[in-house]
């Protein structure tokens, strides 16, 4: 297959930051995706409907005129989130979910939840209102190996949580392990998972090829090859429990190339092209549209997009550097070939 046309996909897990950086990263996403679930881990975090509405306006102001792009907003859960905010979110047309960050698990998660018990009243209202909980699934216990933190979270925290709230709609985001895949498969239609392009394309060896590679460092960190293969099998699964979420997470170059580099991989410059490459490697290009364009809208109760994009198998070189506000960032596959290219919108 040399050319494929898909209903325009959506990105169900995206970081666009704020301020001057918005112009670059929003443009890359809007060129490829019609909608995106926007992560709320700014500083300070987006914890209320009013803050989400203001943030959405800033994002829309950065969308280039030639593109139609709809930011779908989320709220950041803290120990002090008021259940009343759930009802405000349900009543607002642009707020779609709450995000659970275990405190200290990843970038700008310091305001996150310290103990799940503290948000039980909020989760009860979310379950009642059918509002999704988006989960960064890692424990923060320093005694747990970093490569085991997702599996331990799923077993010790997420499974009991879903037993306590059996109808709660849950998205386990940026799954990186076979255990995460199995958790989603073992639950009903109210539980889903997102998978990134980079976790489909690399395993943990990429972090250390020729030295430490900070631009391949993200959280959850890439895992063993057997886990990557489990993710590929899940992404190409016809059951529809998994869908596209890039977790594209831009950071200034000097914040990545430092003694304590930030976690995050920027993929929005080739957001759909990288998935096409992964699906081609799996011999499953015919499954890409369901994963990228159909499964996510179905979970969120939205119609698929009516527009389309066309990709061609055409090698191009990813840029070495991209502008990022007053800084610059290094994208995934910098100075390396990407095997598929977006060539048309209709």
C-alpha positions as CSV (number, residue, x, y, z in Angstrom):
1,X,0.0,0.0,0.0
2,X,1.6,3.2,-1.2
3,X,-1.2,5.7,-0.3
4,X,-3.9,5.7,2.3
5,X,-6.8,8.0,3.0
6,X,-8.3,8.1,6.5
7,X,-11.1,10.0,8.2
8,X,-9.2,12.9,9.9
9,X,-7.9,11.5,13.1
10,X,-8.0,12.9,16.6
11,X,-5.4,13.0,19.3
12,X,-6.8,11.8,22.6
13,X,-3.8,12.8,24.8
14,X,-1.8,15.9,24.0
15,X,0.4,18.6,25.7
16,X,0.5,22.0,24.0
17,X,2.0,24.0,27.0
18,X,1.1,27.7,27.1
19,X,2.3,31.2,26.2
20,X,4.6,31.7,23.2
21,X,5.2,28.0,22.7
22,X,1.6,27.5,21.7
23,X,2.0,28.8,18.2
24,X,4.4,26.1,17.1
25,X,3.0,23.0,18.8
26,X,-0.7,23.8,18.1
27,X,0.1,24.3,14.4
28,X,1.8,20.9,14.1
29,X,-1.2,19.2,15.7
30,X,-3.9,21.1,13.8
31,X,-2.2,20.1,10.5
32,X,-3.0,16.4,11.3
33,X,-5.8,16.1,13.8
34,X,-9.2,17.6,14.0
35,X,-9.6,17.4,17.8
36,X,-7.4,16.7,20.8
37,X,-7.8,16.0,24.5
38,X,-5.7,18.7,26.1
39,X,-3.7,17.8,29.2
40,X,-4.1,20.2,32.2
41,X,-0.6,20.0,33.8
42,X,0.3,23.6,33.4
43,X,1.9,25.7,36.2
44,X,-0.5,26.4,37.9
45,X,-2.6,23.4,36.8
46,X,-5.9,23.7,35.1
47,X,-8.2,22.7,38.0
48,X,-11.5,24.5,37.3
49,X,-13.9,24.9,34.4
50,X,-13.2,28.6,34.2
51,X,-9.4,28.0,33.9
52,X,-10.1,25.4,31.2
53,X,-12.3,27.8,29.2
54,X,-9.6,30.5,29.3
55,X,-6.9,28.0,28.3
56,X,-9.0,26.8,25.4
57,X,-9.3,30.3,24.1
58,X,-5.5,30.7,24.2
59,X,-5.1,27.5,22.2
60,X,-7.7,28.5,19.6
61,X,-5.9,31.8,19.1
62,X,-2.8,29.8,18.0
63,X,-4.6,27.7,15.4
64,X,-3.5,28.7,11.9
65,X,-6.4,30.0,9.7
66,X,-6.2,27.2,7.2
67,X,-7.1,24.5,9.8
68,X,-10.1,23.6,11.8
69,X,-9.1,22.3,15.3
70,X,-11.2,21.7,18.4
71,X,-9.4,21.5,21.8
72,X,-11.3,19.2,24.2
73,X,-10.4,20.3,27.7
74,X,-9.7,18.3,30.9
75,X,-9.4,19.3,34.5
76,X,-6.5,18.4,36.9
77,X,-7.5,16.4,40.0
78,X,-6.0,17.4,43.3
79,X,-6.5,16.2,46.8
80,X,-8.8,19.2,47.3
81,X,-11.0,19.0,44.1
82,X,-14.6,19.8,45.0
83,X,-17.2,17.3,43.7
84,X,-19.2,20.4,42.6
85,X,-16.6,20.9,39.9
86,X,-17.7,17.6,38.3
87,X,-21.2,19.0,37.7
88,X,-19.7,22.2,36.3
89,X,-17.6,20.1,34.0
90,X,-20.6,18.0,32.8
91,X,-22.5,21.2,32.1
92,X,-19.7,22.8,30.1
93,X,-19.6,21.8,26.4
94,X,-15.8,21.9,26.1
95,X,-14.8,19.9,29.2
96,X,-14.6,16.2,28.6
97,X,-12.7,14.5,31.5
98,X,-10.7,14.8,34.7
99,X,-7.0,13.8,34.7
100,X,-5.4,11.8,37.6
101,X,-1.7,12.5,38.1
102,X,-0.2,10.7,41.1
103,X,1.7,13.4,42.9
104,X,5.3,13.4,41.6
105,X,4.8,10.9,38.8
106,X,5.7,13.1,35.9
107,X,6.1,16.7,34.6
108,X,4.1,19.3,36.6
109,X,2.5,16.6,38.7
110,X,3.4,18.1,42.1
111,X,-0.1,19.3,42.6
112,X,-1.5,15.8,41.9
113,X,-3.3,13.3,44.1
114,X,-1.3,11.9,47.1
115,X,-3.8,9.2,48.1
116,X,-6.7,7.9,46.0
117,X,-9.0,7.9,49.0
118,X,-8.9,11.7,49.1
119,X,-10.7,11.9,45.7
120,X,-13.3,9.2,46.4
121,X,-16.1,11.8,46.7
122,X,-15.1,13.2,43.3
123,X,-14.9,9.8,41.7
124,X,-18.4,8.9,43.0
125,X,-19.8,12.0,41.2
126,X,-17.8,11.2,38.1
127,X,-19.2,7.6,38.0
128,X,-22.7,9.0,38.5
129,X,-22.3,11.5,35.7
130,X,-20.4,9.1,33.3
131,X,-17.5,11.6,33.1
132,X,-14.2,9.9,32.2
133,X,-11.2,9.6,34.4
134,X,-7.9,9.8,32.5
135,X,-5.1,8.1,34.4
136,X,-1.4,8.5,34.4
137,X,-0.8,4.9,35.6
138,X,2.5,4.9,37.6
139,X,3.2,4.5,41.3
140,X,5.7,6.9,42.8
141,X,7.1,4.7,45.5
142,X,11.0,5.0,45.2
143,X,11.2,1.3,46.1
144,X,9.5,0.3,42.9
145,X,11.8,-0.1,39.8
146,X,11.0,2.6,37.2
147,X,10.3,-0.2,34.6
148,X,7.7,-1.8,36.9
149,X,5.8,1.3,38.0
150,X,3.0,0.9,35.5
151,X,2.4,-2.7,36.2
152,X,2.4,-2.1,40.0
153,X,0.0,0.8,39.6
154,X,-2.4,-1.4,37.6
155,X,-2.3,-4.2,40.1
156,X,-2.2,-2.4,43.4
157,X,-4.1,0.8,42.7
158,X,-6.1,0.8,39.5
159,X,-7.7,-2.7,39.8
160,X,-9.0,-2.0,43.3
161,X,-10.2,1.4,42.2
162,X,-12.2,-0.1,39.4
163,X,-13.7,-2.6,41.7
164,X,-14.8,0.1,44.1
165,X,-16.3,2.2,41.2
166,X,-17.3,-0.5,38.7
167,X,-19.1,1.9,36.3
168,X,-16.5,4.6,36.4
169,X,-15.3,5.4,32.9
170,X,-11.5,5.1,32.8
171,X,-8.8,5.7,30.2
172,X,-5.4,4.2,31.1
173,X,-3.3,6.6,29.2
174,X,0.0,6.0,27.3
175,X,0.0,2.3,28.1
176,X,3.5,0.9,28.0
177,X,3.2,-2.7,29.3
178,X,1.5,-6.0,28.5
179,X,-0.1,-5.7,32.0
180,X,-1.7,-2.4,31.0
181,X,-3.0,-4.0,27.8
182,X,-4.5,-6.9,29.6
183,X,-6.1,-4.7,32.2
184,X,-8.0,-2.8,29.5
185,X,-8.9,-6.0,27.6
186,X,-10.2,-7.6,30.8
187,X,-12.7,-4.8,31.6
188,X,-15.8,-3.7,29.8
189,X,-16.5,-0.9,27.3
190,X,-16.2,1.7,30.0
191,X,-12.4,1.1,30.2
192,X,-10.1,2.1,27.4
193,X,-6.5,2.8,26.7
194,X,-4.4,5.2,24.6
195,X,-1.1,4.3,23.0
196,X,1.6,6.6,21.7
197,X,3.5,6.3,18.4
198,X,6.9,6.3,20.2
199,X,6.0,3.4,22.4
200,X,4.9,1.5,19.3
201,X,8.2,2.3,17.6
202,X,10.9,2.0,20.3
203,X,11.8,-0.1,23.3
204,X,14.0,0.8,26.2
205,X,17.2,0.2,24.2
206,X,16.6,3.4,22.4
207,X,17.5,5.3,25.5
208,X,21.0,4.1,25.5
209,X,22.1,3.6,21.8
210,X,25.5,5.2,21.5
211,X,25.1,6.9,24.9
212,X,22.3,8.4,26.9
213,X,19.6,9.7,24.5
214,X,17.6,12.3,26.5
215,X,15.2,12.9,23.6
216,X,13.9,9.3,23.9
217,X,13.2,9.8,27.7
218,X,9.6,10.0,28.6
219,X,7.3,8.9,31.4
220,X,6.1,6.2,31.5
221,X,9.5,5.1,30.2
222,X,9.8,2.8,27.2
223,X,9.8,-0.9,28.2
224,X,11.2,-4.2,26.9
225,X,10.6,-5.4,23.4
226,X,7.9,-7.9,24.5
227,X,5.9,-5.0,25.8
228,X,6.3,-3.0,22.6
229,X,4.9,-6.0,20.7
230,X,2.0,-6.3,23.1
231,X,1.2,-2.6,22.4
232,X,1.3,-3.2,18.6
233,X,-1.1,-6.2,19.0
234,X,-3.4,-3.9,21.1
235,X,-3.4,-1.0,18.7
236,X,-4.3,-3.3,15.8
237,X,-7.0,-5.1,17.8
238,X,-10.4,-4.9,16.2
239,X,-12.2,-4.7,19.5
240,X,-11.8,-1.0,19.7
241,X,-10.7,-0.6,23.3
242,X,-7.5,1.2,22.3
243,X,-7.1,4.5,20.4
244,X,-4.5,7.1,19.4
245,X,-3.0,9.4,22.0
246,X,0.3,10.9,21.1
247,X,1.3,12.2,24.5
248,X,3.4,14.6,22.5
249,X,5.2,16.6,25.2
250,X,7.5,19.4,24.1
251,X,10.3,20.7,26.3
252,X,13.0,23.3,25.6
253,X,16.2,21.6,24.3
254,X,18.3,22.8,27.3
255,X,15.7,21.3,29.7
256,X,16.1,17.9,28.0
257,X,19.9,18.1,27.5
258,X,20.8,18.7,31.1
259,X,22.0,17.0,34.3
260,X,18.4,16.3,35.2
261,X,16.5,16.2,31.8
262,X,12.8,16.5,31.6
263,X,10.6,13.6,30.6
264,X,8.7,14.0,27.4
265,X,9.0,13.2,23.6
266,X,7.7,15.6,21.0
267,X,6.0,13.8,18.1
268,X,3.3,16.3,16.9
269,X,5.5,17.3,13.8
270,X,4.8,13.8,12.5
271,X,1.9,12.7,14.7
272,X,0.0,10.5,12.3
273,X,2.9,9.6,10.0
274,X,4.7,7.8,12.8
275,X,1.6,5.7,13.5
276,X,1.4,4.8,9.9
277,X,5.0,3.6,10.1
278,X,4.3,1.4,13.1
279,X,1.1,-0.1,11.6
280,X,3.0,-0.8,8.4
281,X,5.6,-2.7,10.4
282,X,2.9,-4.7,11.9
283,X,1.3,-5.4,8.5
284,X,-1.9,-3.7,9.6
285,X,-2.3,-0.5,7.7
286,X,-5.9,-1.4,7.1
287,X,-6.5,-1.1,10.9
288,X,-5.0,2.4,11.2
289,X,-8.3,4.3,10.5
290,X,-10.2,2.5,13.3
291,X,-7.4,3.2,15.8
292,X,-6.8,6.8,14.8
293,X,-10.2,8.0,13.7
294,X,-13.0,5.8,15.0
295,X,-12.3,4.2,18.3
296,X,-11.7,7.4,20.2
297,X,-14.8,9.3,19.1
298,X,-16.9,6.2,19.9
299,X,-15.6,6.1,23.4
300,X,-16.3,9.8,24.0
301,X,-19.7,9.7,22.4
302,X,-18.7,11.9,19.4
303,X,-19.2,11.4,15.7
304,X,-16.1,10.6,13.6
305,X,-14.8,13.5,11.6
306,X,-16.2,13.8,8.1
307,X,-13.1,15.3,6.5
308,X,-10.1,13.1,5.4
309,X,-6.4,13.1,5.2
310,X,-4.1,11.3,2.8
311,X,-0.7,9.8,3.5
312,X,1.8,8.5,1.0
313,X,4.8,6.2,1.6
314,X,7.4,8.9,0.9
315,X,10.5,9.2,3.0
316,X,11.3,12.7,4.4
317,X,13.8,13.9,7.0
318,X,12.5,15.1,10.3
319,X,13.9,18.5,11.3
320,X,16.8,18.7,13.7
321,X,15.4,21.6,15.6
322,X,12.0,23.3,15.9
323,X,11.1,26.7,17.3
324,X,9.5,26.6,20.8
325,X,8.6,30.1,22.0
326,X,11.9,31.8,23.0
327,X,13.6,28.4,22.9
328,X,14.0,25.5,20.6
329,X,13.1,21.8,20.9
330,X,14.4,18.6,19.4
331,X,11.6,16.5,17.9
332,X,11.4,12.7,17.8
333,X,13.5,11.3,14.9
334,X,15.4,14.5,14.6
335,X,17.5,14.4,11.4
336,X,16.2,10.9,10.7
337,X,13.9,9.5,8.1
338,X,10.1,9.2,8.5
339,X,8.7,6.8,6.0
340,X,5.2,8.2,5.5
341,X,4.2,11.8,4.7
342,X,0.9,13.7,5.0
343,X,0.1,14.9,1.5
344,X,-3.5,16.1,1.4
345,X,-6.6,17.2,3.3
346,X,-10.1,17.0,2.0
